[in-house]
Amino acid sequence: MNRGTQINIWYILLAVMGVVLIRDLWVQSQTIEAIPYSQFEAYLDEGYIDEVVIGSSTITGTFTEPQEGKTGFVTTPVAPDLADRLNETGVTYTGAVENTWFTTLLSWVLPALIFVGIWMVLIRKMGAGQGLGGMMSIGKSKAKIYVESDTKVTFADVAGVDEAKAELQEVIDFLKEPESYGSLGARMPKGILLVGPPGTGKTLLARAVAGEAGVPFYSISGSEFVEMFVGVGAARVRDLFEQARKASPAIIFIDELDALGRARGAGTIQGGNDEREQTLNQLLSELDGFDPSVGVVLLSATNRPEILDPALLRAGRFDRQVLVDRPDRAGRVQILKVHMKKIVLAPEMELDDIAALTTGFSGADLANLVNEAALLATRRRGKHVTMEDFTRAIERIVAGLEKRNRLINPRERKIVAYHEMGHALVSMALPGVDKVHKVSIIPRGIGALGYTIQRPTEDRFLMTEAELRDKIAVLMGGRAAEKLVFNHLSTGAADDLARATDIARSMVARYGMDANLGSVSYESDKSGFLGDHRPGYIERSYSEATAEAMDDAVREVLKEVSELALEILTRNRSVLDEAATRLLEVETLDKTALAEIAQGLSRDTQDNGTVALNE
């Protein structure tokens, strides 16, 4: 019996009980008359009373003949000698049985039913809030099941990850023709792990595999296995695999696998019995008994593979790892084509120009960029989305929201203008540095009083020592301009100093670029495997003398590069003053205006090649 049928039966029972109650009340109102006790005594003396039923609070009875159309009566007793008088008049009387079936139902059964109903509603709401569902469905899998018509995602909707798509094409062929893959003795991988930074399209790629293969797609997050009740996660793992086997060929997709598959023993009390470990053990045993020939493929996604349990990644469980990385320039063009189908572009738009300005953007970042540009075009009542809209959208994403209402006094505004032009001029005077896209003294974001946007025009995968020094010089250019023009330093260069110090320390401690310390790596990468830059505990493996030498080397790098930035700006002081004055007037200089300013920069070069015009 399904839930809808049960609800209908309860409605029918309540309706029947209501009809019986209404009928009973209506019959009583038509045949029984409520009379005062004095009238009852008068009827009794005159012999009109046939029989009575005496209750604790009422007296009911019938007349020997109808009185005013009523055959019965009800009244409230007053006299204590009523029984003697009834005996004298010869009237038949009896005591009323108060606990009838109906009153018992109302006084006992009905409150109990109301209490049980309220309890069930509260339990159901609490379960829904905790993700438990009904009490009988705690151990059931909560995977969302999609069929091909529900998925509506194919490889045509996924762009910029051609290598990952090629790896997963084999899975699609297996799901369509599982028999042909066993003809030569080969077997499909039991599990395929999609690894990549956030926003690169791992979940979308898994859904596209299901859409291409046209098979049921069981999607669940790793955190949904672990609940407050012990053993629930393991039961849900068993139920998930059982459902998938019954519906084979099918795909099981576990998103955020690190929530379930974290290395056992990490962060738990020694000897403790963790519910997450029980769930992971059940998943491992299911993978061991997993027959790939039945046509079920397990896909999982994570952006933190370094914390997964080694037993989960061994051969025979997750046999294959597919990297879904941030797209390169050609991949960004393909992703932009997919997302720009939904907006109205200006005819002169070139996607390659946008791709050149979005180095390091993930697929999700590009989707957000297209949406922001469309919103900006809508806000200005434009008919098309133009390149200017995309440029403003990139600035909003990279630098933050404009704050034109923030009032800055003239002196601070002048300091900010020289600071930003210091960055820009040093960048334009050094070779191999990312080109300056825009300079502005309009406050943005939380604390930025101005900004200089540099966008790389090509994807880079390594940098030389000279390029790192030039990068530090650009960061120190703003501080050098303040020192040159105002002969003081301000707090505006705090973020520049922090970033420059990080680069210099990495050069000394990680890349072995200091002659005195030698080609030794003293520190490991602070960031996670996929670019998670959250700080963590770093174990020091060098002496105090080495630490002191590293500090001296970092200071020496920053000192040399700061002097270089100051030398460049000193040589081009007239250009700096003219550019800062122009920036104060117009507040924003684009790449065309910056190209004009670059024509006046000194073209002198030194033997070390540190000063040259970036054309």
WOPEHU-V844944 format. One record per residue. SS is DSSP state (H for helix, E for strand, - for the rest). PSI is psi in whole degrees, 0 to 359 (* if undefined). OMEGA is omega in whole degrees, 0 to 359 (999 if undefined). Layout:
# WOPEHU-V844944
ss = [SS:SS]
psi = [PSI:PSI]
omega = [OMEGA:OMEGA]
This chain:
# WOPEHU-V844944
ss = [-:-:H:H:H:H:H:H:H:H:H:H:H:H:H:H:H:H:H:H:H:H:H:H:H:H:H:H:H:H:H:E:E:E:-:-:H:H:H:H:H:H:H:H:H:H:-:-:E:E:E:E:E:E:-:-:-:-:E:E:E:E:E:E:E:E:E:-:-:E:E:E:E:E:E:-:-:-:-:-:-:H:H:H:H:H:H:H:H:-:-:E:E:E:E:-:-:-:-:-:H:H:H:H:H:H:H:H:H:H:H:H:H:H:H:H:H:H:H:H:H:H:H:H:H:H:H:H:H:H:-:-:-:-:H:H:H:-:-:-:-:-:-:E:E:E:-:H:H:H:H:-:-:-:H:H:H:-:-:-:-:H:H:H:H:H:H:H:H:H:H:H:H:H:H:H:-:-:-:H:H:H:-:-:-:-:-:-:-:-:E:E:E:E:E:-:-:-:-:-:-:H:H:H:H:H:H:H:H:H:H:H:H:-:-:E:E:E:E:E:E:H:H:H:-:-:-:-:-:-:-:H:H:H:H:H:H:H:H:H:H:H:H:H:H:H:-:-:-:E:E:E:E:E:E:-:H:H:H:-:-:E:-:-:-:-:-:-:-:-:-:-:-:-:H:H:H:H:H:H:H:H:H:H:H:H:H:H:-:-:-:H:H:H:-:E:E:E:E:E:E:E:-:-:H:H:H:E:-:H:H:H:H:-:-:-:-:E:E:E:E:E:E:-:-:-:-:-:H:H:H:H:H:H:H:H:H:H:H:H:H:H:-:-:E:-:-:-:-:-:H:H:H:H:H:H:-:-:-:-:-:-:H:H:H:H:H:H:H:H:H:H:H:H:H:H:H:H:H:-:-:-:-:-:E:-:H:H:H:H:H:H:H:H:H:H:H:H:H:-:-:E:-:-:-:-:-:-:-:H:H:H:H:H:H:H:H:H:H:H:H:H:H:H:H:H:H:H:H:-:-:-:-:-:-:E:E:E:E:E:-:-:-:E:-:-:-:E:-:-:E:E:E:E:-:-:-:-:-:-:-:-:-:-:H:H:H:H:H:H:H:H:H:H:H:H:H:H:H:H:H:H:H:H:H:H:-:-:-:-:H:H:H:H:H:H:H:H:H:H:H:H:H:H:H:H:H:H:H:-:-:-:-:-:-:-:-:-:-:-:-:-:-:-:-:-:-:-:-:-:-:-:-:-:-:-:-:-:-:-:-:-:-:H:H:H:H:H:H:H:H:H:H:H:H:H:H:H:H:H:H:H:H:H:H:H:H:H:H:H:H:-:H:H:H:H:H:H:H:H:H:H:H:H:H:H:-:E:E:E:H:H:H:H:H:H:H:H:-:-:-:-:-:-:-:-:-:-:-:-:-:-:-:-:-]
psi = [125:173:322:320:319:316:319:320:317:321:318:316:317:322:318:315:322:319:318:317:315:319:318:316:322:319:318:320:334:333:342:135:132:119:154:159:328:321:323:317:324:314:323:318:326:355:23:353:127:303:158:157:119:120:182:333:350:160:124:156:187:155:156:331:148:140:114:39:0:136:347:174:165:138:172:124:146:312:132:342:33:321:321:318:321:322:323:323:353:24:135:131:158:166:146:139:107:324:74:168:329:316:324:318:316:323:334:304:316:314:322:317:320:317:314:319:315:319:318:320:316:317:319:319:320:319:321:322:326:359:26:330:205:159:329:354:18:317:3:148:140:22:137:129:125:140:178:322:333:324:306:29:129:179:340:336:355:121:160:0:57:322:318:321:321:322:320:347:327:324:320:316:322:318:328:322:74:334:321:337:343:3:328:11:359:159:153:151:140:319:145:123:120:118:134:163:163:141:9:357:29:313:318:321:320:319:328:326:316:321:323:321:338:39:162:144:109:109:129:149:149:329:341:350:327:121:185:341:136:134:352:318:315:320:322:325:314:316:323:312:326:317:318:322:322:329:11:149:141:168:130:124:118:108:153:58:335:337:334:322:26:147:131:141:344:117:10:158:137:129:354:160:99:138:325:323:322:317:317:319:321:321:320:318:325:321:326:322:18:117:108:344:346:350:28:129:133:119:141:158:143:152:11:66:340:343:2:153:132:328:336:333:359:162:138:349:273:90:331:134:128:119:123:89:173:142:151:189:315:322:323:324:316:319:318:323:320:314:333:357:337:353:166:110:152:146:329:5:136:116:331:329:320:319:326:332:358:38:131:353:140:177:319:323:319:321:319:322:314:318:318:319:319:322:319:320:322:321:325:8:36:157:338:161:119:175:326:323:319:322:315:324:320:317:320:322:318:313:340:181:140:141:74:340:352:120:128:132:157:323:314:323:321:321:317:319:313:323:310:322:333:314:311:315:320:320:319:340:351:142:151:12:147:136:146:127:323:147:135:151:19:123:142:156:208:311:5:119:342:173:150:115:121:129:125:143:355:158:132:142:351:159:145:170:319:321:323:320:320:324:319:323:321:319:323:356:321:316:321:322:318:317:319:316:315:350:35:170:150:175:356:344:15:312:322:317:317:315:320:320:320:316:315:319:322:321:319:312:336:322:357:41:16:130:323:320:339:182:69:138:114:340:147:173:127:333:163:181:326:33:23:110:26:134:147:181:129:120:125:130:35:164:173:324:319:319:320:320:323:317:319:320:320:316:322:319:312:323:313:315:323:319:323:314:319:322:318:314:326:318:330:38:319:320:321:314:316:317:321:320:318:322:323:327:315:349:334:133:124:184:332:314:323:325:323:319:323:337:335:0:149:134:13:143:154:174:328:358:25:339:115:154:130:99:*]
omega = [181:185:180:179:179:180:180:179:178:177:181:180:178:179:179:179:178:179:179:180:180:180:180:180:181:179:179:181:182:188:185:181:176:183:175:183:178:177:177:179:178:176:181:179:182:176:179:183:180:177:182:173:187:175:181:182:180:173:177:180:181:177:174:173:185:177:182:177:182:180:180:181:173:180:181:183:178:187:178:183:183:182:179:181:178:178:180:182:177:180:176:180:180:177:181:173:187:185:175:182:183:179:176:179:183:186:183:187:183:175:179:179:178:179:180:179:178:180:180:179:179:179:181:179:177:179:179:178:179:181:184:184:179:182:181:183:182:182:180:178:180:181:175:185:178:170:186:181:179:184:176:178:178:179:177:179:182:183:175:180:185:181:179:178:178:178:184:177:178:177:179:179:179:181:178:182:183:183:186:183:178:185:181:178:180:176:178:174:180:182:178:183:176:185:179:178:178:174:183:173:181:180:179:180:178:178:178:176:178:179:179:183:180:182:176:186:181:184:180:177:181:181:182:178:187:180:182:182:181:177:182:182:179:179:180:176:179:182:180:181:178:178:182:179:180:184:184:358:184:178:171:180:177:179:181:183:182:177:181:190:178:182:183:181:180:176:179:178:182:180:180:180:186:179:179:179:177:179:179:178:179:178:179:180:177:178:178:180:185:179:183:181:181:176:177:180:179:174:176:180:177:172:178:183:184:181:180:179:180:180:180:186:182:179:182:176:170:186:189:175:182:180:175:189:175:186:172:185:179:178:178:176:180:179:178:177:180:185:182:174:185:183:180:183:172:184:186:183:176:183:182:178:178:179:179:182:187:177:181:179:173:179:178:177:180:177:178:179:180:180:179:179:178:178:179:178:178:182:179:178:179:178:180:173:187:178:177:177:179:178:178:178:177:178:181:181:185:187:181:183:177:178:182:181:179:184:178:181:187:182:178:179:178:178:180:181:178:180:182:178:174:175:187:183:177:179:181:183:183:179:174:180:178:183:178:182:182:175:182:173:174:182:178:174:186:186:183:177:176:182:173:184:173:178:177:181:178:179:179:182:173:181:178:179:180:180:177:178:178:179:177:181:178:179:181:181:180:179:179:179:178:180:183:188:188:180:173:179:181:180:183:183:184:181:177:180:181:181:179:179:178:180:181:179:177:178:184:191:185:187:178:184:176:185:183:181:176:182:181:175:184:181:176:180:180:185:178:184:185:173:176:189:177:182:179:180:180:179:182:183:179:187:178:179:177:178:179:178:178:179:179:181:179:179:181:178:181:180:181:183:177:177:177:179:180:179:179:182:178:179:184:184:181:178:179:180:181:181:179:177:179:179:177:181:188:178:182:176:178:186:177:178:179:177:177:179:182:181:182:181:178:181:179:177:177:184:181:176:185:182:178:181:180:183:999]
